[in-house]
């Protein structure tokens, strides 16, 4: 079984006793976490029975044990204190927020890789979680942010809300900053309302501040 750079990073952050692979789809995270002995058990969930069947078939093919496949919406099929770590990769930030808003008790760690609306997810997380890591991954011509959080509270700066808690030592983060700057500049050059223009200007200023803090050439 092969997994791409994004899922490799996700699996590398998983460590605990019982993992909920929420929205498991193909089941690669489920299987890799067990193959690497990062957890003792996995509860793989998906709202799609067809996706869950893919996961079940991969588990069977690899002859893995200690996997339960449950069909359901988000974490609704998980009982209190049944798992200590949750992984959600491949969904938008608002969908992840919806799922975590009804999370069972006992969850100590989150490993999240939203496809979009990451700022909204960070705003939600800081109220009930401490963001331990938040870094960029460039995979298949797309940028992703991998967020690792534990129970607690946080206070993110404007820069951290927009860009995460990454550093320019991560080359993917540097590339993401440049891509975001180009995006906001293009929006500014369009006929947009003043508040949208000002918001883009604010984001560009935050990005430039981050880039200019490095001694490396851009």
Secondary structure, 3 states (H helix, E strand, C coil): CCCCHHHHHHHHCCCCCEEEEECCCCCHHHHHHHHCCCCCEEEEEECCHHHHHHHHHHHHHCCCCCEEEEECCCCCCCCCCCCCEEEEECCCHHHHHHHHCCCCCCCCEEEEECCCCHHHHHHHHCCCEEEEEEEEEEECCEEEEEEEEEECCCCCCHHHHHHCCCCCCCHHHHHHHHHHHHHHHHHHCCCCCHHHHHHHHHHHHHHHHHHHCCCCCC
